[in-house]
């Protein structure tokens, strides 16, 4: 064997594998009520177009079928089908979006079953369940374990998240400002939305290295919002600029962390945070802009230009 080839092979043995920052995009609460700017139909069309423009092959939409009965629910079934027709997948997010802490495990599982009945047989369906409010039972371990067992019996796995920027809060603040007739700096809103989610991904990447010593495939929590409709392509571009590769939700939920069930004092929040707590990683284990006392003033300053 030539000496140069021996040298190259030796380097491959010594050098670590290149870092891989991989992330999947997921959207909660479809079909969602209208937001501050768009009709539900406009929003769906824009999200599909934005994902196509960004060359995102597959995102996941977690469905709440009970939303179809709401005033903005008309046509929701067709909008969900449009996501699937565009190559995306759907999964169970309960029928009425209840908090587990507000009901018994039996009633909660019945709510999941009702959503499952609506979803059964639909194209693009995946066997994932995402807890509304990321509430997996809180401090009630008996309830937590009963629901975990119920999901396993139904062959549903946890549609966990590892990256969260509380986009629902940015959308809510925007809707409140628009209703109050306040001028909204759209460029500032775009920058805040994109920056917040890129920062949350970077935070999760560092936390994973501390807790796991490796980079799992991350799962970003988004909601079916007008902000996503406007700027999902910008968000994807910004993530890629930071070295992230957008992968499918199917790939994300094949990561080994999908099999982990951390035993924490409170079963609430994203999976990576729980793993970090269990591994003894010191705080902060929570992306700071998920704290509303930090996020809300940023919105007022950068989008409404208040308090300067």
DRENDO-1510 file (C-alpha; in Angstrom, 1 decimal, always signed):
<recs>
REC; n; res; u; v; w
REC; 1; UNK; +0.0; +0.0; +0.0 .
REC; 2; UNK; +1.3; +3.4; -0.9 .
REC; 3; UNK; +2.6; +5.5; +2.0 .
REC; 4; UNK; +0.3; +8.4; +1.3 .
REC; 5; UNK; -2.8; +6.1; +1.5 .
REC; 6; UNK; -1.5; +4.7; +4.8 .
REC; 7; UNK; -1.2; +8.3; +6.1 .
REC; 8; UNK; -4.7; +9.2; +5.0 .
REC; 9; UNK; -6.2; +6.1; +6.7 .
REC; 10; UNK; -4.3; +6.9; +9.9 .
REC; 11; UNK; -5.8; +10.4; +9.9 .
REC; 12; UNK; -9.3; +9.0; +9.5 .
REC; 13; UNK; -8.8; +6.8; +12.5 .
REC; 14; UNK; -7.5; +9.7; +14.7 .
REC; 15; UNK; -9.9; +12.5; +13.6 .
REC; 16; UNK; -13.4; +12.6; +15.0 .
REC; 17; UNK; -16.4; +12.4; +12.7 .
REC; 18; UNK; -17.6; +15.8; +11.5 .
REC; 19; UNK; -20.2; +17.4; +13.6 .
REC; 20; UNK; -23.7; +17.0; +12.3 .
REC; 21; UNK; -26.4; +19.5; +13.2 .
REC; 22; UNK; -29.6; +17.9; +12.1 .
REC; 23; UNK; -33.1; +19.1; +12.8 .
REC; 24; UNK; -36.7; +18.3; +11.8 .
REC; 25; UNK; -39.6; +20.8; +11.6 .
REC; 26; UNK; -42.9; +20.0; +13.3 .
REC; 27; UNK; -46.1; +22.1; +13.5 .
REC; 28; UNK; -48.7; +21.8; +16.2 .
REC; 29; UNK; -52.4; +22.4; +16.4 .
REC; 30; UNK; -53.5; +22.0; +12.8 .
REC; 31; UNK; -56.0; +23.1; +11.7 .
REC; 32; UNK; -55.4; +26.3; +13.7 .
REC; 33; UNK; -57.7; +29.3; +14.0 .
REC; 34; UNK; -56.9; +32.3; +12.0 .
REC; 35; UNK; -54.0; +34.5; +13.2 .
REC; 36; UNK; -53.4; +38.2; +13.0 .
REC; 37; UNK; -52.9; +38.5; +9.2 .
REC; 38; UNK; -54.2; +35.6; +7.1 .
REC; 39; UNK; -57.2; +33.4; +6.6 .
REC; 40; UNK; -56.6; +29.7; +7.4 .
REC; 41; UNK; -56.6; +28.9; +3.7 .
REC; 42; UNK; -54.0; +31.6; +2.9 .
REC; 43; UNK; -51.9; +30.4; +5.7 .
REC; 44; UNK; -51.8; +26.8; +4.6 .
REC; 45; UNK; -51.0; +27.8; +1.0 .
REC; 46; UNK; -48.1; +30.0; +2.2 .
REC; 47; UNK; -46.7; +27.4; +4.6 .
REC; 48; UNK; -46.7; +24.8; +1.8 .
REC; 49; UNK; -45.1; +27.2; -0.6 .
REC; 50; UNK; -42.5; +28.3; +2.0 .
REC; 51; UNK; -41.5; +24.7; +2.7 .
REC; 52; UNK; -41.3; +24.0; -1.0 .
REC; 53; UNK; -39.2; +27.1; -1.6 .
REC; 54; UNK; -36.8; +26.1; +1.3 .
REC; 55; UNK; -36.6; +22.5; -0.2 .
REC; 56; UNK; -37.9; +21.0; +3.0 .
REC; 57; UNK; -38.9; +17.5; +1.9 .
REC; 58; UNK; -41.0; +16.6; +4.9 .
REC; 59; UNK; -42.4; +18.4; +8.0 .
REC; 60; UNK; -44.8; +16.9; +10.5 .
REC; 61; UNK; -48.2; +18.4; +11.4 .
REC; 62; UNK; -49.7; +17.4; +14.7 .
REC; 63; UNK; -53.5; +17.4; +14.3 .
REC; 64; UNK; -56.3; +18.4; +16.7 .
REC; 65; UNK; -59.4; +17.2; +14.9 .
REC; 66; UNK; -61.7; +18.9; +17.4 .
REC; 67; UNK; -60.6; +22.2; +15.9 .
REC; 68; UNK; -62.7; +21.4; +12.9 .
REC; 69; UNK; -65.8; +22.3; +14.9 .
REC; 70; UNK; -64.5; +25.8; +15.7 .
REC; 71; UNK; -65.6; +28.8; +13.7 .
REC; 72; UNK; -62.4; +28.7; +11.6 .
REC; 73; UNK; -62.5; +25.0; +11.3 .
REC; 74; UNK; -64.4; +24.9; +8.0 .
REC; 75; UNK; -62.2; +23.5; +5.3 .
REC; 76; UNK; -59.7; +22.2; +7.8 .
REC; 77; UNK; -59.9; +18.7; +6.6 .
REC; 78; UNK; -58.9; +19.8; +3.1 .
REC; 79; UNK; -56.1; +21.9; +4.5 .
REC; 80; UNK; -54.6; +19.0; +6.4 .
REC; 81; UNK; -54.9; +16.9; +3.2 .
REC; 82; UNK; -53.1; +19.6; +1.3 .
REC; 83; UNK; -50.1; +19.3; +3.6 .
REC; 84; UNK; -50.0; +15.6; +3.0 .
REC; 85; UNK; -50.3; +16.0; -0.7 .
REC; 86; UNK; -47.3; +18.3; -0.6 .
REC; 87; UNK; -45.2; +15.5; +1.0 .
REC; 88; UNK; -45.6; +16.2; +4.7 .
REC; 89; UNK; -46.9; +13.9; +7.4 .
REC; 90; UNK; -49.5; +14.1; +10.1 .
REC; 91; UNK; -49.8; +12.7; +13.7 .
REC; 92; UNK; -52.1; +12.8; +16.8 .
REC; 93; UNK; -52.2; +15.8; +19.0 .
REC; 94; UNK; -55.4; +14.8; +20.9 .
REC; 95; UNK; -59.0; +15.6; +19.9 .
REC; 96; UNK; -59.5; +18.8; +22.0 .
REC; 97; UNK; -56.0; +19.8; +23.1 .
REC; 98; UNK; -56.5; +19.1; +26.9 .
REC; 99; UNK; -53.8; +19.4; +29.6 .
REC; 100; UNK; -53.2; +16.1; +31.2 .
REC; 101; UNK; -53.1; +17.7; +34.6 .
REC; 102; UNK; -56.8; +18.7; +34.1 .
REC; 103; UNK; -58.2; +15.2; +33.8 .
REC; 104; UNK; -57.8; +11.5; +34.7 .
REC; 105; UNK; -55.5; +9.3; +32.7 .
REC; 106; UNK; -58.5; +7.3; +31.4 .
REC; 107; UNK; -60.3; +10.4; +30.1 .
REC; 108; UNK; -57.1; +11.6; +28.6 .
REC; 109; UNK; -56.5; +8.4; +26.7 .
REC; 110; UNK; -60.1; +8.5; +25.5 .
REC; 111; UNK; -59.4; +11.9; +24.0 .
REC; 112; UNK; -56.4; +10.5; +22.2 .
REC; 113; UNK; -58.6; +7.6; +20.9 .
REC; 114; UNK; -61.2; +10.0; +19.6 .
REC; 115; UNK; -58.5; +11.8; +17.6 .
REC; 116; UNK; -57.1; +8.5; +16.5 .
REC; 117; UNK; -60.5; +7.5; +15.1 .
REC; 118; UNK; -60.5; +10.6; +13.0 .
REC; 119; UNK; -57.0; +10.1; +11.8 .
REC; 120; UNK; -57.2; +6.4; +11.1 .
REC; 121; UNK; -56.6; +5.4; +7.5 .
REC; 122; UNK; -55.6; +8.9; +6.4 .
REC; 123; UNK; -52.6; +9.3; +4.1 .
REC; 124; UNK; -49.4; +10.5; +5.7 .
REC; 125; UNK; -50.3; +9.3; +9.2 .
REC; 126; UNK; -47.5; +8.5; +11.6 .
REC; 127; UNK; -47.8; +6.7; +14.9 .
REC; 128; UNK; -46.7; +9.6; +17.1 .
REC; 129; UNK; -48.5; +11.4; +19.8 .
REC; 130; UNK; -47.6; +14.9; +21.0 .
REC; 131; UNK; -48.7; +16.0; +24.4 .
REC; 132; UNK; -50.6; +19.3; +24.4 .
REC; 133; UNK; -48.6; +22.0; +26.3 .
REC; 134; UNK; -45.9; +19.3; +26.5 .
REC; 135; UNK; -47.7; +18.2; +29.7 .
REC; 136; UNK; -46.9; +14.5; +30.4 .
REC; 137; UNK; -48.4; +14.4; +33.8 .
REC; 138; UNK; -46.4; +16.9; +35.8 .
REC; 139; UNK; -45.6; +15.7; +39.3 .
REC; 140; UNK; -48.2; +13.0; +39.2 .
REC; 141; UNK; -46.0; +10.0; +38.3 .
REC; 142; UNK; -48.9; +7.5; +38.5 .
REC; 143; UNK; -50.8; +9.4; +35.9 .
REC; 144; UNK; -47.6; +9.9; +33.8 .
REC; 145; UNK; -47.0; +6.1; +33.9 .
REC; 146; UNK; -50.6; +5.2; +33.1 .
REC; 147; UNK; -50.6; +7.4; +30.0 .
REC; 148; UNK; -47.2; +6.1; +28.9 .
REC; 149; UNK; -48.5; +2.6; +29.2 .
REC; 150; UNK; -51.7; +3.6; +27.3 .
REC; 151; UNK; -49.6; +5.0; +24.5 .
REC; 152; UNK; -47.5; +1.9; +24.3 .
REC; 153; UNK; -50.7; -0.3; +24.2 .
REC; 154; UNK; -51.9; +1.8; +21.3 .
REC; 155; UNK; -48.5; +1.6; +19.5 .
REC; 156; UNK; -48.1; +5.3; +19.7 .
REC; 157; UNK; -44.7; +6.8; +20.5 .
REC; 158; UNK; -44.0; +10.2; +22.1 .
REC; 159; UNK; -43.8; +13.0; +19.5 .
REC; 160; UNK; -41.4; +14.8; +21.7 .
REC; 161; UNK; -39.6; +18.1; +21.0 .
REC; 162; UNK; -36.0; +19.2; +21.8 .
REC; 163; UNK; -36.1; +22.7; +20.4 .
REC; 164; UNK; -38.7; +25.3; +21.4 .
REC; 165; UNK; -38.8; +29.1; +20.8 .
REC; 166; UNK; -42.4; +29.7; +22.0 .
REC; 167; UNK; -43.6; +30.9; +18.6 .
REC; 168; UNK; -47.2; +30.7; +19.9 .
REC; 169; UNK; -46.3; +33.6; +22.3 .
REC; 170; UNK; -44.8; +35.7; +19.5 .
REC; 171; UNK; -48.0; +35.1; +17.4 .
REC; 172; UNK; -50.3; +35.9; +20.4 .
REC; 173; UNK; -48.4; +39.2; +21.1 .
REC; 174; UNK; -48.7; +40.1; +17.4 .
REC; 175; UNK; -52.4; +39.4; +17.4 .
REC; 176; UNK; -52.9; +41.5; +20.5 .
REC; 177; UNK; -51.0; +44.4; +19.0 .
REC; 178; UNK; -52.9; +44.2; +15.8 .
REC; 179; UNK; -56.2; +44.2; +17.6 .
REC; 180; UNK; -55.2; +47.2; +19.6 .
REC; 181; UNK; -54.3; +49.1; +16.4 .
REC; 182; UNK; -50.6; +49.3; +17.2 .
REC; 183; UNK; -48.1; +49.7; +14.3 .
REC; 184; UNK; -46.1; +46.5; +13.8 .
REC; 185; UNK; -42.6; +46.6; +12.4 .
REC; 186; UNK; -42.8; +43.6; +10.1 .
REC; 187; UNK; -39.1; +43.4; +9.4 .
REC; 188; UNK; -38.5; +43.5; +13.1 .
REC; 189; UNK; -41.1; +40.8; +13.7 .
REC; 190; UNK; -39.5; +38.6; +11.0 .
REC; 191; UNK; -36.0; +39.1; +12.5 .
REC; 192; UNK; -37.3; +38.3; +16.0 .
REC; 193; UNK; -39.1; +35.1; +14.9 .
REC; 194; UNK; -36.2; +33.8; +12.9 .
REC; 195; UNK; -33.5; +34.8; +15.4 .
REC; 196; UNK; -35.4; +33.3; +18.3 .
REC; 197; UNK; -35.8; +29.9; +16.7 .
REC; 198; UNK; -32.2; +29.7; +15.4 .
REC; 199; UNK; -31.0; +30.6; +18.9 .
REC; 200; UNK; -33.2; +27.9; +20.4 .
REC; 201; UNK; -31.7; +25.3; +18.1 .
REC; 202; UNK; -28.1; +26.4; +18.9 .
REC; 203; UNK; -29.0; +26.3; +22.6 .
REC; 204; UNK; -30.3; +22.7; +22.2 .
REC; 205; UNK; -27.2; +21.7; +20.3 .
REC; 206; UNK; -25.0; +22.8; +23.2 .
REC; 207; UNK; -27.2; +21.2; +25.8 .
REC; 208; UNK; -27.2; +17.9; +23.9 .
REC; 209; UNK; -23.4; +17.9; +23.9 .
REC; 210; UNK; -23.4; +18.4; +27.7 .
REC; 211; UNK; -26.1; +15.8; +28.4 .
REC; 212; UNK; -25.3; +13.1; +25.8 .
REC; 213; UNK; -21.9; +13.8; +24.4 .
REC; 214; UNK; -23.3; +13.8; +20.9 .
REC; 215; UNK; -25.6; +15.5; +18.6 .
REC; 216; UNK; -29.0; +13.8; +18.3 .
REC; 217; UNK; -31.4; +14.7; +15.5 .
REC; 218; UNK; -33.2; +17.7; +17.0 .
REC; 219; UNK; -37.0; +18.2; +16.7 .
REC; 220; UNK; -38.2; +21.8; +16.5 .
REC; 221; UNK; -41.6; +22.8; +17.8 .
REC; 222; UNK; -43.5; +25.3; +15.7 .
REC; 223; UNK; -47.2; +26.0; +15.4 .
REC; 224; UNK; -49.3; +26.5; +12.3 .
REC; 225; UNK; -49.1; +30.3; +12.5 .
REC; 226; UNK; -49.1; +33.3; +10.2 .
REC; 227; UNK; -45.5; +33.9; +11.2 .
REC; 228; UNK; -44.5; +30.5; +9.9 .
REC; 229; UNK; -46.5; +31.2; +6.7 .
REC; 230; UNK; -44.6; +34.4; +6.1 .
REC; 231; UNK; -41.1; +33.4; +7.2 .
REC; 232; UNK; -40.6; +29.6; +7.3 .
REC; 233; UNK; -38.2; +29.8; +4.3 .
REC; 234; UNK; -36.3; +32.6; +6.0 .
REC; 235; UNK; -36.0; +30.4; +9.2 .
REC; 236; UNK; -34.7; +27.4; +7.2 .
REC; 237; UNK; -32.2; +29.6; +5.4 .
REC; 238; UNK; -30.9; +31.0; +8.7 .
REC; 239; UNK; -30.6; +27.5; +10.2 .
REC; 240; UNK; -28.6; +26.3; +7.2 .
REC; 241; UNK; -26.4; +29.3; +7.5 .
REC; 242; UNK; -25.5; +28.1; +11.0 .
REC; 243; UNK; -24.7; +24.6; +9.7 .
REC; 244; UNK; -28.0; +22.9; +10.3 .
REC; 245; UNK; -29.3; +20.2; +7.9 .
REC; 246; UNK; -33.1; +19.9; +7.7 .
REC; 247; UNK; -34.1; +16.3; +7.9 .
REC; 248; UNK; -37.4; +14.5; +7.9 .
REC; 249; UNK; -39.5; +13.9; +11.0 .
REC; 250; UNK; -39.2; +10.2; +10.2 .
REC; 251; UNK; -35.4; +10.5; +10.5 .
REC; 252; UNK; -35.7; +12.5; +13.7 .
REC; 253; UNK; -37.9; +9.9; +15.5 .
REC; 254; UNK; -35.5; +7.1; +14.6 .
REC; 255; UNK; -32.8; +8.8; +16.8 .
REC; 256; UNK; -31.9; +6.7; +19.9 .
REC; 257; UNK; -33.2; +9.4; +22.3 .
REC; 258; UNK; -36.7; +8.4; +21.1 .
REC; 259; UNK; -36.4; +5.4; +23.4 .
REC; 260; UNK; -35.5; +7.4; +26.5 .
REC; 261; UNK; -38.1; +8.1; +29.2 .
REC; 262; UNK; -36.4; +10.3; +31.8 .
REC; 263; UNK; -37.6; +10.1; +35.4 .
REC; 264; UNK; -37.8; +13.7; +36.5 .
REC; 265; UNK; -39.7; +15.4; +39.3 .
REC; 266; UNK; -42.1; +16.9; +36.8 .
REC; 267; UNK; -43.0; +15.3; +33.4 .
REC; 268; UNK; -43.4; +18.6; +31.6 .
REC; 269; UNK; -41.4; +20.3; +28.8 .
REC; 270; UNK; -39.1; +19.1; +26.1 .
REC; 271; UNK; -37.3; +15.8; +26.1 .
REC; 272; UNK; -33.8; +17.2; +25.9 .
REC; 273; UNK; -34.3; +19.3; +29.0 .
REC; 274; UNK; -35.5; +16.3; +30.9 .
REC; 275; UNK; -32.5; +14.2; +29.8 .
REC; 276; UNK; -30.2; +17.1; +30.9 .
REC; 277; UNK; -31.8; +17.2; +34.3 .
REC; 278; UNK; -31.5; +13.4; +34.7 .
REC; 279; UNK; -27.9; +13.5; +33.7 .
REC; 280; UNK; -27.1; +16.3; +36.2 .
REC; 281; UNK; -26.4; +19.0; +33.7 .
REC; 282; UNK; -26.5; +22.3; +35.6 .
REC; 283; UNK; -28.9; +25.0; +34.7 .
REC; 284; UNK; -29.7; +26.7; +32.4 .
REC; 285; UNK; -31.5; +23.8; +30.7 .
REC; 286; UNK; -34.2; +26.0; +29.3 .
REC; 287; UNK; -33.8; +28.4; +26.4 .
REC; 288; UNK; -34.2; +31.8; +28.0 .
REC; 289; UNK; -36.8; +33.2; +25.6 .
REC; 290; UNK; -39.3; +30.6; +26.6 .
REC; 291; UNK; -39.5; +32.7; +29.8 .
REC; 292; UNK; -42.2; +35.2; +29.0 .
REC; 293; UNK; -40.8; +37.9; +31.3 .
REC; 294; UNK; -37.8; +37.9; +28.9 .
REC; 295; UNK; -39.5; +37.3; +25.6 .
REC; 296; UNK; -42.3; +39.9; +26.0 .
REC; 297; UNK; -40.1; +43.0; +26.5 .
REC; 298; UNK; -38.0; +41.9; +23.5 .
REC; 299; UNK; -41.2; +41.9; +21.4 .
REC; 300; UNK; -42.3; +45.3; +22.6 .
REC; 301; UNK; -38.8; +46.8; +22.0 .
REC; 302; UNK; -38.1; +45.2; +18.6 .
REC; 303; UNK; -41.5; +44.9; +17.0 .
REC; 304; UNK; -43.6; +47.7; +18.6 .
REC; 305; UNK; -40.6; +50.0; +19.4 .
REC; 306; UNK; -42.0; +50.6; +22.9 .
REC; 307; UNK; -40.0; +51.3; +26.0 .
REC; 308; UNK; -37.0; +52.8; +24.3 .
</recs>
